[in-house]
Amino acid sequence: MIALVVIRESLGCYLIFTLAATGIAKMTAWRVSSLGVAAERLIPRRAAAPVIILVSIVEVLLSAAFALDAYPQAIGFATAIMFLSFGAYKVIVTTRTGRISCSCSGIPVARTVGRSGLSAAVTTSITQASIAFLWAVLPHGTGYLRGTAAAVSIAVPVAVFAYGCYRNTCGRLVQSVA
C-alpha cells in the first residue's frame, strides 16, 4: 500500500511541476504562443490569444489543485481529458498541415513529421492522461512528505518565473540608468 502512495505522490509532483511550468511559460509569452496557435489555422486568429490565456490559467489552477489535493478524482479526470484533448488537437493540426506544432513552453515550435513523429506526440499525450488518471485513483498520502513534495513541485517553476521577471526588470533598469 505504501508503494502505491509513493507512486501517486511522485505522479502528483510531475503533474504539479509540468502544469505550473507550462502554464506560467505560456502566460508569460502569451503573444508569441498565440501567434503559434494562429499559424496552425485550426483556431481562428482572433481567438488564439484568449485560448492561450485560458489554457494557461487552467494549467496553473490545475497545478494548484494537485498541490492542494483538492477533489482528486475530479481534478485527475479533468486533467486526463485535457491531455487527451491536446493529443487530438495535435492529430488534427498535423493531419491538416503536415507539421506538428507545440506551444507548451511558451515558444511555438513547428516541424514537418511523419507518422512516427505524430505517434510519439500522441503517445506523450496518452501517457500524461494516464498519469493524471492514475493519480486520481491511487491511494492518497498524507503528512510531511506529501506536503513538502507538492510545495517544492509548485515552488520551482514559480521561483524560476520570479527570477526571470526580476532579471528582466533589473536589466531594463540598469540599461535605462546607463
C-alpha positions as CSV (number, residue, x, y, z in Angstrom):
1,M,0.0,0.0,0.0
2,I,2.8,2.5,0.9
3,A,4.4,1.8,-2.5
4,L,1.2,2.9,-4.3
5,V,1.0,6.1,-2.2
6,V,4.6,6.9,-3.1
7,I,3.9,6.3,-6.8
8,R,0.8,8.5,-6.6
9,E,2.7,11.3,-4.9
10,S,5.5,11.1,-7.5
11,L,2.9,11.3,-10.3
12,G,1.4,14.3,-8.5
13,C,4.7,16.1,-8.3
14,Y,5.2,15.5,-12.0
15,L,1.8,16.9,-12.8
16,I,2.2,19.9,-10.4
17,F,5.6,20.8,-11.9
18,T,4.6,20.3,-15.5
19,L,1.3,22.2,-15.3
20,A,2.8,25.1,-13.4
21,A,5.8,25.3,-15.7
22,T,3.9,25.2,-19.0
23,G,1.0,27.4,-17.7
24,I,3.4,30.1,-16.5
25,A,5.5,29.8,-19.7
26,K,2.5,30.3,-21.9
27,M,1.1,33.0,-19.7
28,T,4.4,34.9,-19.8
29,A,4.8,34.6,-23.6
30,W,1.1,34.6,-24.5
31,R,1.5,36.8,-27.5
32,V,4.2,34.6,-29.1
33,S,2.2,31.4,-28.1
34,S,-1.0,32.8,-29.7
35,L,0.9,33.5,-32.9
36,G,2.0,29.9,-33.0
37,V,-1.6,28.7,-32.4
38,A,-2.9,31.1,-35.0
39,A,-0.4,29.8,-37.6
40,E,-1.8,26.3,-37.1
41,R,-5.0,27.6,-38.7
42,L,-7.4,25.5,-36.6
43,I,-8.4,28.1,-34.1
44,P,-9.3,31.5,-35.6
45,R,-6.6,34.1,-35.3
46,R,-8.9,36.4,-33.1
47,A,-9.5,33.5,-30.7
48,A,-5.8,32.4,-30.4
49,A,-4.8,34.8,-27.6
50,P,-7.9,34.2,-25.5
51,V,-7.4,30.4,-25.9
52,I,-3.8,30.6,-24.9
53,I,-4.6,32.7,-21.9
54,L,-7.4,30.4,-20.8
55,V,-5.3,27.3,-21.2
56,S,-2.5,28.9,-19.2
57,I,-4.9,29.8,-16.4
58,V,-6.4,26.3,-16.4
59,E,-3.0,24.7,-16.2
60,V,-1.9,26.9,-13.3
61,L,-5.2,26.3,-11.5
62,L,-4.9,22.5,-12.0
63,S,-1.4,22.6,-10.7
64,A,-2.6,24.3,-7.6
65,A,-5.4,21.9,-7.2
66,F,-3.0,19.0,-7.5
67,A,-0.8,20.6,-4.9
68,L,-3.8,21.1,-2.5
69,D,-5.0,17.5,-3.3
70,A,-8.5,19.1,-3.7
71,Y,-11.2,16.9,-5.3
72,P,-8.7,14.4,-6.5
73,Q,-10.9,12.3,-8.8
74,A,-12.5,15.4,-10.5
75,I,-9.1,17.1,-10.9
76,G,-7.4,13.9,-12.1
77,F,-10.1,13.1,-14.6
78,A,-10.3,16.7,-15.9
79,T,-6.6,16.8,-16.4
80,A,-6.7,13.5,-18.2
81,I,-9.3,14.8,-20.6
82,M,-7.3,18.0,-21.1
83,F,-4.2,15.9,-22.1
84,L,-6.3,13.8,-24.4
85,S,-7.7,16.9,-26.0
86,F,-4.2,18.2,-26.6
87,G,-3.4,14.9,-28.3
88,A,-6.5,15.1,-30.5
89,Y,-5.6,18.7,-31.4
90,K,-2.1,17.6,-32.4
91,V,-3.6,14.9,-34.6
92,I,-6.0,17.3,-36.3
93,V,-3.3,20.0,-36.9
94,T,-0.7,17.5,-38.2
95,T,-3.2,15.9,-40.5
96,R,-4.3,19.3,-41.9
97,T,-0.8,20.9,-42.2
98,G,1.7,18.0,-42.3
99,R,3.5,19.7,-39.5
100,I,3.4,19.1,-35.8
101,S,3.3,22.1,-33.6
102,C,3.7,22.8,-29.9
103,S,3.4,26.0,-27.8
104,C,3.8,24.2,-24.5
105,S,6.8,26.1,-23.3
106,G,5.6,29.5,-24.5
107,I,7.7,29.3,-27.6
108,P,5.9,27.8,-30.6
109,V,7.8,25.1,-32.4
110,A,6.6,23.5,-35.6
111,R,8.3,20.9,-37.7
112,T,7.4,18.5,-40.5
113,V,6.8,15.0,-39.2
114,G,5.9,11.6,-40.4
115,R,3.7,9.0,-38.8
116,S,6.3,8.1,-36.2
117,G,6.6,11.7,-35.0
118,L,2.9,12.0,-34.8
119,S,2.7,8.7,-33.0
120,A,5.3,9.9,-30.5
121,A,3.3,13.1,-29.8
122,V,0.0,11.2,-29.3
123,T,1.8,8.7,-27.1
124,T,3.0,11.6,-24.9
125,S,-0.5,12.9,-24.5
126,I,-1.9,9.5,-23.7
127,T,0.9,8.9,-21.2
128,Q,0.2,12.3,-19.5
129,A,-3.5,11.5,-19.4
130,S,-2.7,8.1,-17.9
131,I,-0.6,9.7,-15.2
132,A,-3.5,12.1,-14.3
133,F,-5.9,9.2,-14.2
134,L,-3.6,7.1,-12.0
135,W,-3.1,10.0,-9.6
136,A,-6.9,10.2,-9.3
137,V,-7.5,6.6,-8.4
138,L,-4.4,5.5,-6.4
139,P,-4.4,5.7,-2.6
140,H,-3.8,9.2,-1.1
141,G,-0.8,10.0,1.0
142,T,-0.8,12.4,4.0
143,G,1.7,14.2,6.2
144,Y,5.1,15.8,5.8
145,L,6.3,14.0,2.6
146,R,3.1,14.8,0.7
147,G,3.0,18.5,1.6
148,T,6.8,19.1,1.1
149,A,6.9,17.3,-2.3
150,A,3.8,19.3,-3.5
151,A,5.3,22.6,-2.2
152,V,8.6,22.1,-3.9
153,S,7.0,21.0,-7.2
154,I,5.0,24.2,-7.4
155,A,7.7,26.5,-5.9
156,V,10.4,25.6,-8.5
157,P,8.6,26.9,-11.6
158,V,7.2,29.9,-9.7
159,A,10.7,30.8,-8.5
160,V,12.2,30.5,-11.9
161,F,9.4,32.7,-13.3
162,A,10.1,35.3,-10.5
163,Y,13.8,35.2,-11.1
164,G,13.2,35.8,-14.8
165,C,11.0,38.7,-14.1
166,Y,13.5,40.1,-11.6
167,R,16.4,39.7,-14.1
168,N,14.5,41.3,-16.9
169,T,13.3,44.2,-14.8
170,C,16.7,44.8,-13.2
171,G,18.3,44.6,-16.6
172,R,16.0,47.2,-18.0
173,L,16.6,49.5,-15.0
174,V,20.3,49.2,-15.4
175,Q,20.0,50.0,-19.2
176,S,17.8,53.0,-18.6
177,V,20.1,54.4,-15.9
178,A,23.2,54.0,-18.1
